[in-house]
Amino acid sequence: MSENLEVVVVGAGMFGSAAAKYLARAGLKVLLIGPAEPGGEEAFSQYAFSAHFDEARITRRLGWDAVWGTTDARSMDRFRDIEAESGVEFFRECGSLVVLARSIAHRTDSMLDQCRRNGIPVERMSEDAMRRSFPELGILHMAGGTEGLYEATQAGYINPRRLVAAQIALAATAGAQVRRAAVTAVEKDVSTGSWRLGIDDGTVVHTQQVLLATGAFTNHNNVLPGGRRLAIHAFTEPNLLFEVDGDQLDRMRSLPTVVTVDPADTGDANLSLYLLPPILYPDGRWYLRIGPGMQPFVEELRTVEAMASWYAKQQITPRQWASLTNLMQQMVPDVKPVSVRAAGCIIEKTPSRYPYLGHLDDDPTISVAIGGNGHGARGSDEIGRLAALTVLGERWDCPIDQAVFAPIYAEHDAESTGERPDFLKPPFGLC
C-alpha cells in the first residue's frame, strides 16, 4: 500500500475500532489495521489476540470510580444508537447486581450518592431481599455480612465481538479503510516527519500520524518506537464455563450479571468474582461463566512467549480451576453442569488504573489508547472518542482531567518489580 494516509490506527479491537470511527467521521483519511480473529485451523499469532475474544463483557454505570463511571456512562448512552446505525445488535439489558461486604458500607454509600447525582436508578438490597429476588444465587459470607446494589436498566452485558464488528462497519461507512493484517514495525522518517509501518506480508504503509491501540502485547510487538516500553502489567484471566441446559437453563437465563467485592486480603480465599448468566456460545451451548478478581492465582505474564501460550492453549492451571470451581459452588450452589471447560484471556493493568490516552514523548504524531484494566469494554466508545480527540488535537471536552490518562513509561513504574503492587490487592475495583 503506497498511499500516504493521514492516520493509521494500529489495533482493530474495541478501542481502535471506536477511534477509527470517530477519526473517519472527522474527515481524516484513516486506515484501521489489525488481524482478524483466529479461528478454525489458522495458526495462532501474538498479533491476533485481543481482550474482546469472548461472548460477553459486563456493562453497568454503577461504580466507585468517577473516571470509569464517566467513560462507561457516556459509552452506554450511545450503545443503542451504535446498534441502530450499524444494524448489529450487541447489548443485552439483563441488569447488574453488585454484592459487597457490609464492612465497606462507606464505599457503598459513596456509590449510591454518585448514582443519585448522575440520575442512575439503583436499588440497595439486604441479604434477604437478594435471596427473594435471585433464589438461584448463593449469598457469600463476607465480613459483617453482605448487601447488594442492583441496577435494573441500562445494565447487563455486551457481546464484544459484535461491538467491534459494529464499530468497524461504522468506521468503514464513514470512509475508513480496514485492512486485516499485523503491523510488525513502526519507524519515523526524521527527514519527512512521517511514519513508516511494516506489515507482516512484507508491504509498507506511510502515514502522517499513528494511533496505537495494541493492548497487552504493546511492549512486545515492536510497535513502540525508540525501544520505549509502557508500564503495563499483563495477567492471566482464567475463566470456567459451566454448561447448562433444560430446566437449569430456563431458571438461570433471567439472572443478572454479578460482581462481588470482598475487601479481605485473604489470598486465594478472597471472594471477589464476576459471574455472567447463561450465554449462547458459538458451539451452540449455553454457559454460565465465572472469573476472578485479582487473587494470587491470577498470575502475571512477563514474556511474550508466556502470553501467546496462555492465549493459544486456553488451559488454566489446576490451582485456578479449583479456586473458580469453589467460587461457583458458593455463588450458584445448585448448578449441575452438563460439562465444564476452561477459557483464558489476558487482562492488562496500568499503575494509574486507567487507560493511557496521549502522545508519546510529546510527539503529536504518535498516540496511544491502551490499558483496559478489566473495565475497557463498556467504556470503549468514549475511550475511542477521546483517543480521536487526542490525535486531532481538538479541545478536550471530557470532565475528567486529561492528565489522568497520561502514559507512564516502564522506567518510571515504581511498582513494576517485587511484591504485587497495592493497586492489585484488595479491596478490588468493580470489573
VENNOR-V810083 format. One record per residue. N is the residue number from 0. RES is the residue in three letters. PSI is psi in radians with two decimals (NA if undefined). BURIAL is 1 if it has 9 or more other C-alpha atoms within 8 Angstrom, else 0. D_CENTER is the distance of its C-alpha to the mean C-alpha in Angstrom with 1 decimal. Layout:
# VENNOR-V810083
n,res,psi,burial,d_center
N,RES,PSI,BURIAL,D_CENTER
N,RES,PSI,BURIAL,D_CENTER
This chain:
# VENNOR-V810083
n,res,psi,burial,d_center
0,MET,1.91,0,31.5
1,SER,-0.20,0,33.9
2,GLU,2.39,0,32.8
3,ASN,1.93,0,32.0
4,LEU,2.85,1,28.8
5,GLU,-0.69,1,27.8
6,VAL,2.39,1,24.1
7,VAL,2.22,1,22.1
8,VAL,2.03,1,18.3
9,VAL,2.00,1,17.3
10,GLY,1.93,1,14.1
11,ALA,0.75,1,13.7
12,GLY,-2.65,1,10.0
13,MET,-0.75,1,8.2
14,PHE,-0.84,1,9.4
15,GLY,-0.75,1,12.6
16,SER,-0.66,1,13.7
17,ALA,-0.77,1,13.5
18,ALA,-0.74,1,15.3
19,ALA,-0.67,1,17.8
20,LYS,-0.86,1,18.6
21,TYR,-0.62,1,19.5
22,LEU,-0.72,1,21.4
23,ALA,-0.68,1,23.4
24,ARG,-0.39,1,24.2
25,ALA,-0.06,0,25.6
26,GLY,0.10,0,28.0
27,LEU,2.68,1,26.9
28,LYS,1.86,1,27.5
29,VAL,2.43,1,24.0
30,LEU,2.16,1,23.0
31,LEU,2.12,1,19.4
32,ILE,2.31,1,19.5
33,GLY,2.59,1,17.4
34,PRO,2.64,1,18.3
35,ALA,2.79,0,18.0
36,GLU,2.31,0,16.3
37,PRO,2.58,1,18.9
38,GLY,2.89,0,20.9
39,GLY,-2.24,0,24.3
40,GLU,0.19,0,26.4
41,GLU,2.57,0,24.5
42,ALA,2.45,0,24.3
43,PHE,2.50,0,20.9
44,SER,2.54,0,20.1
45,GLN,-0.28,1,18.0
46,TYR,-0.24,1,17.3
47,ALA,0.34,1,16.1
48,PHE,2.68,1,12.9
49,SER,2.74,0,9.3
50,ALA,-0.15,1,6.1
51,HIS,0.13,1,7.1
52,PHE,1.17,1,10.3
53,ASP,-3.14,1,10.8
54,GLU,-0.15,1,12.4
55,ALA,2.47,1,10.4
56,ARG,2.38,1,7.5
57,ILE,2.43,1,9.3
58,THR,2.41,1,10.4
59,ARG,2.88,1,13.1
60,ARG,-0.37,1,14.7
61,LEU,2.42,1,16.2
62,GLY,2.97,1,15.3
63,TRP,0.22,1,17.3
64,ASP,2.06,0,15.7
65,ALA,-0.54,0,17.1
66,VAL,-0.96,0,14.8
67,TRP,-0.62,1,11.6
68,GLY,-0.67,1,14.1
69,THR,-0.86,1,15.4
70,THR,-0.68,1,12.4
71,ASP,-0.90,1,11.3
72,ALA,-0.72,1,14.9
73,ARG,-0.68,1,15.8
74,SER,-0.84,1,13.1
75,MET,-0.51,1,14.1
76,ASP,-0.34,0,17.7
77,ARG,-0.08,0,17.4
78,PHE,-0.83,1,15.8
79,ARG,-0.62,1,19.3
80,ASP,-0.71,0,20.7
81,ILE,-0.74,1,18.2
82,GLU,-0.83,1,19.2
83,ALA,-0.73,1,22.8
84,GLU,-0.61,0,23.0
85,SER,-0.40,1,21.4
86,GLY,0.24,0,22.9
87,VAL,2.07,1,19.6
88,GLU,2.35,0,18.6
89,PHE,-0.11,1,15.1
90,PHE,2.16,1,15.0
91,ARG,2.11,0,16.9
92,GLU,1.48,1,18.2
93,CYS,0.04,1,19.1
94,GLY,2.85,1,18.7
95,SER,2.28,1,16.8
96,LEU,2.22,1,18.7
97,VAL,2.14,1,18.0
98,VAL,2.16,1,20.6
99,LEU,2.65,1,21.8
100,ALA,2.42,1,24.7
101,ARG,-0.28,1,27.6
102,SER,-0.29,0,28.2
103,ILE,0.70,1,25.4
104,ALA,-0.47,0,26.9
105,HIS,-0.59,0,27.0
106,ARG,-0.69,0,23.2
107,THR,-0.77,1,23.4
108,ASP,-0.76,0,26.1
109,SER,-0.72,1,24.2
110,MET,-0.72,1,21.3
111,LEU,-0.69,1,23.9
112,ASP,-0.74,0,25.7
113,GLN,-0.72,1,22.6
114,CYS,-0.70,1,22.1
115,ARG,-0.73,1,25.9
116,ARG,-0.56,0,25.8
117,ASN,0.12,0,23.1
118,GLY,0.56,0,24.7
119,ILE,1.99,1,22.1
120,PRO,2.15,1,24.1
121,VAL,2.40,1,23.3
122,GLU,2.24,0,25.7
123,ARG,2.22,0,26.4
124,MET,2.39,1,27.5
125,SER,3.00,1,29.8
126,GLU,-0.77,1,29.7
127,ASP,-0.70,0,32.4
128,ALA,-0.68,0,30.7
129,MET,-0.68,1,27.5
130,ARG,-0.73,1,29.9
131,ARG,-0.74,0,31.7
132,SER,-0.57,0,28.7
133,PHE,1.24,0,26.7
134,PRO,-0.32,0,29.4
135,GLU,-0.28,1,27.2
136,LEU,2.50,1,25.2
137,GLY,2.67,1,26.5
138,ILE,2.00,1,26.9
139,LEU,2.54,0,25.6
140,HIS,1.67,0,28.2
141,MET,2.91,1,26.8
142,ALA,2.16,1,29.0
143,GLY,0.16,0,31.2
144,GLY,-3.14,1,29.8
145,THR,2.81,1,26.8
146,GLU,2.94,1,26.0
147,GLY,2.70,1,23.4
148,LEU,2.12,1,21.9
149,TYR,2.15,1,21.5
150,GLU,1.89,1,20.0
151,ALA,-0.54,1,21.6
152,THR,2.62,0,20.9
153,GLN,0.64,1,17.9
154,ALA,2.61,1,15.7
155,GLY,-2.02,1,14.7
156,TYR,2.74,1,12.1
157,ILE,2.66,1,11.1
158,ASN,1.86,1,11.6
159,PRO,-0.53,1,9.0
160,ARG,-0.79,1,11.9
161,ARG,-0.58,1,14.2
162,LEU,-0.81,1,12.2
163,VAL,-0.74,1,12.2
164,ALA,-0.70,1,15.8
165,ALA,-0.78,1,16.6
166,GLN,-0.72,1,15.5
167,ILE,-0.72,1,17.3
168,ALA,-0.73,1,20.3
169,LEU,-0.63,1,20.5
170,ALA,-0.78,1,20.3
171,ALA,-0.71,1,23.1
172,THR,-0.60,0,25.1
173,ALA,-0.05,1,25.0
174,GLY,-0.03,1,26.5
175,ALA,2.49,1,23.8
176,GLN,2.57,0,24.6
177,VAL,2.21,1,22.1
178,ARG,2.20,1,22.8
179,ARG,1.61,0,21.4
180,ALA,3.03,1,22.1
181,ALA,2.36,1,20.9
182,VAL,2.21,1,21.8
183,THR,-0.10,1,23.5
184,ALA,2.46,1,25.1
185,VAL,2.02,1,24.9
186,GLU,2.51,0,28.2
187,LYS,2.34,1,30.0
188,ASP,1.85,1,33.5
189,VAL,-0.40,0,35.2
190,SER,-0.56,0,38.2
191,THR,-0.32,0,36.4
192,GLY,0.03,0,33.2
193,SER,2.98,1,31.2
194,TRP,2.49,1,28.5
195,ARG,2.11,1,29.1
196,LEU,2.10,1,26.3
197,GLY,2.41,1,27.3
198,ILE,2.67,1,26.0
199,ASP,-0.19,1,26.1
200,ASP,0.14,0,28.9
201,GLY,-0.08,0,31.1
202,THR,3.03,0,30.9
203,VAL,2.47,1,30.2
204,VAL,2.40,1,28.6
205,HIS,2.43,1,29.8
206,THR,2.71,1,28.1
207,GLN,-0.60,1,28.7
208,GLN,2.67,1,25.1
209,VAL,2.37,1,21.9
210,LEU,2.08,1,18.3
211,LEU,2.03,1,16.1
212,ALA,1.09,1,12.5
213,THR,0.12,1,12.6
214,GLY,-2.64,1,9.7
215,ALA,-0.42,1,10.8
216,PHE,0.10,1,14.2
217,THR,-0.77,1,15.2
218,ASN,-0.14,1,18.0
219,HIS,-0.09,0,19.3
220,ASN,0.33,1,19.8
221,ASN,0.51,1,22.5
222,VAL,-0.27,1,20.7
223,LEU,2.14,1,21.3
224,PRO,2.72,1,25.0
225,GLY,0.39,0,27.7
226,GLY,0.23,0,26.1
227,ARG,2.64,0,23.6
228,ARG,2.33,1,20.8
229,LEU,2.68,1,17.9
230,ALA,1.62,1,17.2
231,ILE,2.21,1,14.0
232,HIS,2.17,1,14.1
233,ALA,2.34,1,12.5
234,PHE,2.66,1,12.7
235,THR,2.48,1,13.3
236,GLU,1.45,1,11.1
237,PRO,2.37,1,14.2
238,ASN,2.65,1,14.5
239,LEU,2.40,1,17.8
240,LEU,2.06,1,18.5
241,PHE,1.95,1,21.7
242,GLU,2.30,1,23.6
243,VAL,2.62,1,25.6
244,ASP,-3.14,1,28.3
245,GLY,-2.35,0,31.4
246,ASP,-0.66,0,32.0
247,GLN,-0.77,1,28.9
248,LEU,-0.77,1,26.7
249,ASP,-0.71,1,28.8
250,ARG,-0.61,0,28.5
251,MET,-0.20,1,24.8
252,ARG,-0.42,1,23.4
253,SER,0.04,0,23.8
254,LEU,2.60,0,21.7
255,PRO,2.98,1,19.0
256,THR,2.64,1,15.5
257,VAL,2.38,1,16.2
258,VAL,2.33,1,14.9
259,THR,2.51,1,17.6
260,VAL,1.88,1,18.1
261,ASP,2.02,1,20.9
262,PRO,-0.10,1,22.2
263,ALA,2.24,0,24.6
264,ASP,1.32,0,24.3
265,THR,0.44,0,25.5
266,GLY,-2.37,0,23.6
267,ASP,-0.32,0,22.7
268,ALA,-0.12,0,24.5
269,ASN,2.49,1,21.9
270,LEU,0.26,1,20.8
271,SER,2.28,1,17.3
272,LEU,3.01,1,15.3
273,TYR,2.59,1,13.3
274,LEU,2.33,1,15.2
275,LEU,2.49,1,14.9
276,PRO,2.99,1,18.2
277,PRO,2.25,1,19.8
278,ILE,2.41,1,18.1
279,LEU,2.13,0,20.0
280,TYR,2.91,1,18.8
281,PRO,-0.35,0,20.4
282,ASP,0.06,0,23.1
283,GLY,0.14,0,24.4
284,ARG,2.74,1,23.8
285,TRP,2.29,1,22.1
286,TYR,2.35,1,19.9
287,LEU,2.37,1,18.9
288,ARG,2.34,1,15.8
289,ILE,2.47,1,15.5
290,GLY,2.94,1,13.3
291,PRO,2.99,1,14.1
292,GLY,-2.48,1,13.6
293,MET,0.79,1,14.6
294,GLN,2.76,1,18.1
295,PRO,-0.44,0,20.1
296,PHE,-0.14,0,19.7
297,VAL,1.85,1,16.1
298,GLU,2.54,0,17.5
299,GLU,2.44,0,16.9
300,LEU,2.03,1,17.1
301,ARG,-0.19,0,19.4
302,THR,2.74,0,20.6
303,VAL,-0.57,1,19.5
304,GLU,-0.74,0,21.7
305,ALA,-0.68,1,20.0
306,MET,-0.82,1,16.6
307,ALA,-0.68,1,18.0
308,SER,-0.74,0,20.1
309,TRP,-0.80,1,17.3
310,TYR,-0.84,1,15.5
311,ALA,-0.71,0,18.9
312,LYS,-0.54,0,20.6
313,GLN,0.73,1,18.1
314,GLN,2.19,0,20.3
315,ILE,2.91,1,19.4
316,THR,2.75,0,22.1
317,PRO,-0.66,0,24.9
318,ARG,-0.76,0,24.0
319,GLN,-0.73,1,20.4
320,TRP,-0.81,1,21.9
321,ALA,-0.75,0,24.6
322,SER,-0.75,1,22.4
323,LEU,-0.61,1,20.0
324,THR,-0.76,1,23.2
325,ASN,-0.73,0,24.7
326,LEU,-0.72,1,21.9
327,MET,-0.69,1,22.0
328,GLN,-0.58,1,25.8
329,GLN,-0.62,1,25.6
330,MET,-0.69,1,23.0
331,VAL,1.36,1,24.7
332,PRO,-0.52,1,28.1
333,ASP,0.11,0,29.7
334,VAL,2.32,0,27.3
335,LYS,1.50,0,29.4
336,PRO,2.52,0,27.1
337,VAL,-0.64,0,28.7
338,SER,2.85,0,26.6
339,VAL,2.31,1,23.8
340,ARG,2.78,0,21.6
341,ALA,2.75,1,18.9
342,ALA,2.50,1,15.6
343,GLY,2.28,1,13.7
344,CYS,-3.10,1,10.3
345,ILE,2.38,1,9.5
346,ILE,2.26,1,7.4
347,GLU,2.41,1,8.6
348,LYS,2.46,1,10.3
349,THR,2.61,1,12.6
350,PRO,-0.48,1,16.0
351,SER,-0.28,0,15.6
352,ARG,0.06,0,12.4
353,TYR,2.85,1,11.3
354,PRO,2.71,1,10.3
355,TYR,2.07,1,13.4
356,LEU,1.84,1,15.1
357,GLY,3.10,1,18.7
358,HIS,2.70,1,21.5
359,LEU,2.23,1,22.3
360,ASP,0.65,0,25.7
361,ASP,0.38,0,26.5
362,ASP,1.95,0,26.9
363,PRO,-0.05,1,26.1
364,THR,-0.07,1,25.9
365,ILE,2.22,1,22.7
366,SER,2.88,1,19.4
367,VAL,2.65,1,15.8
368,ALA,1.56,1,12.4
369,ILE,2.51,1,10.3
370,GLY,1.27,1,8.3
371,GLY,-0.46,1,4.8
372,ASN,0.48,1,6.5
373,GLY,0.01,1,4.6
374,HIS,-0.17,1,4.8
375,GLY,-0.47,1,3.6
376,ALA,-0.95,1,4.1
377,ARG,-0.37,1,7.3
378,GLY,0.15,1,8.4
379,SER,-0.58,1,8.0
380,ASP,-0.74,1,11.7
381,GLU,-0.66,1,13.0
382,ILE,-0.75,1,11.3
383,GLY,-0.67,1,12.8
384,ARG,-0.74,1,16.0
385,LEU,-0.62,1,16.3
386,ALA,-0.70,1,15.9
387,ALA,-0.71,1,18.6
388,LEU,-0.72,1,20.7
389,THR,-0.80,1,20.6
390,VAL,-0.74,1,21.8
391,LEU,-0.32,0,24.4
392,GLY,0.45,0,25.7
393,GLU,2.94,0,25.9
394,ARG,2.33,0,26.2
395,TRP,2.03,0,23.2
396,ASP,0.42,0,23.1
397,CYS,2.47,0,20.4
398,PRO,-0.26,0,21.7
399,ILE,2.32,0,19.4
400,ASP,2.28,0,21.4
401,GLN,-0.52,0,20.3
402,ALA,-0.38,0,21.1
403,VAL,-0.53,0,18.2
404,PHE,0.18,1,16.0
405,ALA,2.30,1,18.6
406,PRO,2.49,1,17.7
407,ILE,2.28,1,19.1
408,TYR,2.69,1,21.0
409,ALA,-0.61,1,21.2
410,GLU,-0.28,0,24.9
411,HIS,0.14,0,24.2
412,ASP,1.62,1,21.7
413,ALA,-0.29,0,24.1
414,GLU,0.36,0,21.9
415,SER,-0.13,1,21.2
416,THR,2.91,0,24.0
417,GLY,-2.56,0,25.8
418,GLU,2.68,0,24.6
419,ARG,2.23,0,21.0
420,PRO,2.81,0,20.4
421,ASP,-0.56,0,20.6
422,PHE,-0.03,0,17.0
423,LEU,0.33,0,16.1
424,LYS,2.79,1,18.9
425,PRO,2.71,1,19.6
426,PRO,2.30,1,19.3
427,PHE,2.69,1,15.6
428,GLY,3.12,0,13.4
429,LEU,1.92,0,12.1
430,CYS,NA,0,8.6
